[in-house]
């Protein structure tokens, strides 16, 4: 029994010595872990709250569009971009605002919102759509270098025919018929026969002379 007590005493002394040396590190590590868990929980809660609030605003924005309340559309869209920029709803709001501003012949504001969407979205397909709309506005203003910059930017295969088609429109507006035909041909080759856009591109190619196939 005495031997057992001695062994326990030795273990206790060893534990005390270990704790004296490492106790603070263990305490700090545990505290950091607890703080990390609490921080993650706060972040998760805050993110969920922001997403819910943004979704509510976006729903209100869509209702305002249907009601034709342009002031409410702009106010709610601006709030989404200013306060909830990190949510997917902000980019969609920017694109809706761009469309609304185009209806009001406010190309300057529309371009700014599309540029914001291109820079902030994490969704490749939305970025492609925003780039195409932006390129279309720039083409209307004959800002050819800027149009080409947008159309030469990296994009998904799904939107490649549209990028090629708009590039054809760009070259055609500059009187570069050979380049326009090459761009239209590239778009045509990428489109499935069932795609309605194929017929439109084919007509553009026919207008430049020669067969499209």
PABAZA-120848 format. One record per residue (C-alpha): z, y, x. Coordinates in steps of 0.5 Angstrom, whole numbers, padded with zeros to 4 digits, always signed. Each point is the difference from the previous one (the first is absolute). Example, Ala and Ser with C-alpha at 12.3 -4.5 7.8 and 13.67 -1.06 7.14 Angstrom:
+0016-0009+0025
-0002+0007+0002
This chain:
+0000+0000+0000
+0002+0005+0006
-0007-0002+0003
-0003+0002-0007
+0003+0006+0000
-0002+0002+0007
-0007-0002-0001
+0000+0005-0006
+0004+0005+0004
-0006+0000+0005
-0005+0000-0005
+0003+0006-0004
+0001+0004+0007
-0008-0002+0002
-0001+0003-0007
+0004+0006+0001
-0004+0001+0007
-0007-0001-0003
+0002+0005-0006
+0003+0005+0005
-0007+0000+0004
-0005-0001-0006
+0004+0002-0006
-0003+0007-0001
-0007-0002+0001
+0001-0005-0006
+0003+0005-0004
-0006+0005+0001
-0005-0005-0001
+0003-0002-0006
+0001+0007-0002
-0008+0001+0002
-0002-0006-0004
+0004+0002-0007
-0003+0007+0001
-0007-0003+0001
+0001-0004-0006
+0003+0006-0004
-0006+0004+0002
-0005-0005-0002
+0003+0000-0007
+0000+0007+0000
-0007+0001+0002
-0002-0006-0005
+0003+0004-0006
-0002+0006+0002
-0007-0002+0001
+0000-0004-0007
+0003+0007-0003
-0006+0004+0003
-0005-0005-0002
+0003+0000-0007
+0000+0008+0000
-0007+0000+0002
-0003-0005-0005
+0003+0004-0005
-0003+0006+0002
-0007-0003+0001
+0000-0003-0007
+0002+0007-0002
-0006+0003+0004
-0005-0005-0004
+0003+0002-0006
-0001+0007+0001
-0008-0002+0002
-0001-0003-0006
+0003+0006-0004
-0004+0005+0004
+0006+0003+0003
-0003+0003+0006
+0007+0003+0002
+0004-0006-0001
-0005-0004+0004
+0000+0005+0006
+0008+0001+0000
+0002-0008-0001
-0006-0001+0006
+0003+0005+0004
+0007-0003-0001
-0002-0007+0002
-0003+0003+0006
+0005+0004+0003
+0006-0005-0002
-0003-0007+0000
-0005+0001+0005
+0002-0007+0003
-0001-0004-0007
-0007-0003-0002
+0000+0005-0006
-0001+0006+0004
-0006-0002+0003
-0003-0001-0007
+0003+0006-0002
-0004+0004+0005
-0006-0004-0002
+0001+0002-0007
+0001+0007+0002
-0006+0000+0004
-0004-0002-0007
+0003+0005-0004
-0001+0006+0005
-0008-0002+0000
+0000+0000-0007
+0003+0007+0001
-0006+0002+0005
+0006+0000+0005
-0003-0003+0006
+0004+0003+0005
+0007-0003-0003
-0004-0007-0001
-0002-0001+0007
+0007+0002+0002
+0003-0006-0004
-0005-0005+0002
+0001+0002+0007
+0008-0001-0001
-0002-0007-0004
-0004-0002+0006
+0006+0001+0005
+0006-0002-0004
-0003-0007-0004
+0002-0006+0003
-0005-0004-0004
-0007-0001+0003
-0004+0000-0007
+0003+0007-0002
-0001+0003+0007
-0008-0002-0001
+0000+0003-0007
+0003+0006+0002
-0005+0001+0006
-0006-0002-0004
+0002+0006-0005
+0002+0005+0006
-0007-0002+0003
-0003+0002-0007
+0003+0006+0000
-0002+0002+0007
-0007-0002-0001
+0000+0005-0006
+0002+0005+0005
-0005-0002+0005
+0005-0001+0005
-0004-0006+0003
+0004-0001+0006
+0007-0001-0004
-0004-0004-0005
-0002-0005+0006
+0007+0000+0003
+0003-0003-0006
-0006-0005-0001
+0001-0002+0007
+0007-0001-0001
+0003-0008+0000
-0001-0002-0007
+0001-0007-0004
-0006-0005-0001
+0001+0001-0007
-0002+0007+0000
-0005+0000+0006
-0006+0000-0005
+0002+0007-0003
+0001+0003+0007
-0007-0002+0002
-0003+0002-0007
+0004+0007+0001
-0003+0000+0007
-0007-0001-0002
+0002+0006-0005
+0002+0004+0006
-0006-0001+0004
-0005+0001-0006
+0003+0007-0001
-0001+0002+0007
-0007-0003+0000
+0001-0006+0004
-0004-0005-0004
+0000-0005+0005
+0007+0000+0001
+0001+0000-0007
-0004-0006-0001
+0004-0004+0005
+0006+0002-0003
-0002-0002-0007
-0003-0006+0002
+0007-0002+0003
+0003+0002-0006
-0005-0004-0004
+0001-0006+0004
+0008+0000-0001
-0001+0000-0007
+0000-0006-0005
-0006-0001-0005
+0005+0001-0006
+0003+0006+0003
-0003+0006-0004
+0000+0005+0006
-0005-0005+0003
-0005+0003-0005
+0002+0007+0002
-0001-0001+0007
-0007-0004-0001
-0002+0007-0004
+0002+0004+0006
-0004-0005+0005
-0006+0000-0004
+0000+0008-0001
-0001+0000+0008
-0006-0005+0000
-0001-0007+0001
+0004-0006-0003
+0007-0001+0000
+0000-0007+0002
